[in-house]
Amino acid sequence: MGQKDFQLLLRFFKALGNESRLKILGILANQECSVEELATLLNIKEPTVSHHLARLKRLNLVTMETDGNTHYYSLNPDGLQAINKDFFTQEQMATLADDIAFDDWEQKVLGNFFEGERLLQIPASRKKRLVVLKWLAGQFEMGVRYPEKAVNEVIRRHHPDCATIRREFIASNLMARKRGIYWRSE
């Protein structure tokens, strides 16, 4: 997500992070209102309502129509849908963390459970166990078929419980097995 889009999303959340603005949107979703009507319904001053409406208008969440000297506001469903479509997909939300180094956490997990290349214990947490298992599975080459004895030798360099780790490899789909032959899964 670009910096411009990120700032727009931030303004959106800041705008909706105010109780009065949320209530204004709720009222305008039900009916068109003037500043005077909104001020009365919310029990706040008209200049405050105008300030809130200006912020919502900048985000294209409300529209305004004029009738003489009176301005009538309503919810802009198209603006709301555009923000939803542009920003609230899983892919777009994932880009909010583009500058986060996720492998830092994995390195921390490996540091906590390994002393050198020796696995001190198999993590109880599923996510941490998967990090450890991925590292261990990385000790096997892709495309190579290993007899169980060879798999045990590699595992024993890192941890004595070969059977548990072999089962975990299979259960996590990191390795496949057929008739005592193991290989890395894609």
N, C-alpha and C positions, 0 to 999 in steps of 0.2 A: 504494500500500500504506500503510495507516495505521501510526501510530507503534507501536501495540500489536502488530500483526502483524509489523512490522519487528523489534521487540525479541524476539518469540518465535522468529523465524527466526535472529536473532543467537544466542540461547541454544541453539538446535538445533545450529548450526555449532560453537559453543564446546564443547558436550557431545561432539560427534563429533570434535572436534579433539584428543582425548586417546586415546592408544594403548590404555590399559587399558579405557576405556569402549567403544571399538570392538571390542576382543577380547571383552568381556562380551557385547555384542550378538551377535557371531558365535557364541559358545558357546550363548547362550540361543536362537538361531535353530535350533540343532540339538537342544537338550534343556533340560528344566526343571532348575534347580539351586538349591541353598541357598547362603547367603553362605559357609558353611564350604567347600563344594565349589568355588565360584568362587575363593576365596582360595587354596586348594590348587592348582587348575589354573593360576592366574596367578602364583603364588608372591609374593603380596602379603598384607598383614594384613587381617583381617576388618573392622576399622573403616573401612579405606580402601575395601574393596569396598562396604560399606554406604553410604559417602558417594557413590560412583559410581552405585550403584543408585538412590539418592534423586534425583540429578540426572536420570537417565534416566526415572524414574517421573514426575517433575514434567512431563516432556515427553510423557508417555503412551506411551513407547516400550517399557516393560516392565510386566508385570502381576505381582501377587503373590497367592499363595494360602497359607493357613495350614493346617498339619497338626500339631496339638498346639502345641508351642513352636517348631516349625521353620517358617520362611517359605521358600516356593519361588517362584522368579522364572522368568518366561519372556518371550520376545519378544512384543510386542503388534503383530501384523501390521496390525490395524485402525488403530492410532495412526500407524504408519509410512505406511500408505496415505493417511491423512487429511492428513498433512503433505505428502506427495508431491502429492496432488490440490490442496490449498489453496495451495501455495507454488511448486511446481516446474513450472508451466506457463510457456510463453514470455511470455505476457501479464503474469503476476505477477512474473516475474524482471525484465521491462522496467520495472516500476514502481519497482524499487530505484534507478533513476537518474532519477526524476521531477524531482529538484531540480538536475539537471545541465543547463547551458545549452549544448546541442549546437551552436548557431549560433556560439558563441565560436570553435570550431575552424574553422568555415567562414570566419569573418571573418579569422582569422589566415592561412588559406590565401590568401584574396583579397589580403590585405595583403602577402604574400610574393611574389605573382606579378603584382601590378598596381602601377604608379606612376600615381597618379591613376586615370584610366579607361583607361590604356594597358597592355595585356597585354605584359609583358616577355618571357615565353616560355610555351609550352604545357607544362604539367606532364607529366612522364614517368609519375608515379604515377596509376593509373586513378582512385582515389578523389579525389585532388586535381584531376585533369583534369575530373572530373564536376562538382566544385564550380565551377570556372571556367566550364565549358560552361553550367551552369544559370544563372550570372550573365549570361553573354553572351546566352543564349536569352531571358532576361528583358528584353532590349532590343527584343524583337519582341512585338507585341500579340497576344493570343489572338483567334482568329476572323478575323484579317486574312490575306489571301493576298498573298504577296510574289513578284514576279519575281526571278530569280536576280541580276540587276543591282542591285536594291534591297537584297537580302540582302548582297551584296558591299560595298555602300556602308556599311551599318551595321557590318559586321565590320571593315572597313578603319579605322574610327574608333578601333578598339581593338587591331587586330593586322593586319599585312600579308598573312598567309597565309590568304586567304579559302577556298581550295579545301579545305585540311585541316580547317578549322573547320566548313565546311558538311558534309563527310563525317562528322566527329565528331558533329555535331548529329543526323544521320540514324542513325548507328550507336548512339547513346545514346538514341534514340527521343525526343529533345527537340523535333525538328522532323520533318515528313514532306515528301515531294517527289513531284510528279507533273508530267511534261512541263515542267520548268523553273520550276514554281511551288512555293513553299515556304510552310509554315504551321506554327505551334506545335502540338505534339501535346498531348493532354490528359494 
